[in-house]
């Protein structure tokens, strides 16, 4: 096995491990907003019980996802140094914006989300939960923008062996960004739904916390029942249809070529 093969395996395993947690926590963050909002509106203690339970799960997934994401950043530079150097003027600012606009939002409000219950007002608690959710979605937005540009690059020129931006709007909203972004949001919401439903079903089987379990399963399966057909449409109807109409990414994707080597 060559060094290239080892680099590919290491990067693939790291990305798969990392993606497991954002795939759940992004959807869970929205679920937490719904739960606390329902508790605030109805005063039903079951919603508060659910909020506190899933908040702990979210915190664990968030922490592991952050650590794994830092490892990915190092591997981008260490395993794929030439690629990182040549695409750095475009990819690096996008990843930097993910940190500044998304991760800082999450980090700034997650303390209130985790420890503010009973210490701050309901309005503040709900606002903090919403901001954490917005941060997770913003983080996904920038990551998908970077990944989509790698697949369908736009708004750049090659100068001195580097890809340099000429139009940041085209860079971010590249031909495949919209389709990948909507499809990704559907995926994380469905993943979180089945995750919640699975744990709720376990509690039902064990006949523990029945009100909590029933409400978790019903809410999660309801969301999954709505979004799964939508996701099938997005992945198997909308995307190929866009390609056939020559309005999207694949039809405009440039041919693969070796990355220019800098001197």
Helices and strands as residue ranges (DSSP letters): H 3-42, H 45-79, H 81-97, I 98-103, H 104-115, H 122-151, E 156-159, E 162-165, H 168-172, H 177-205, H 210-233, I 234-238, H 239-244, H 249-252
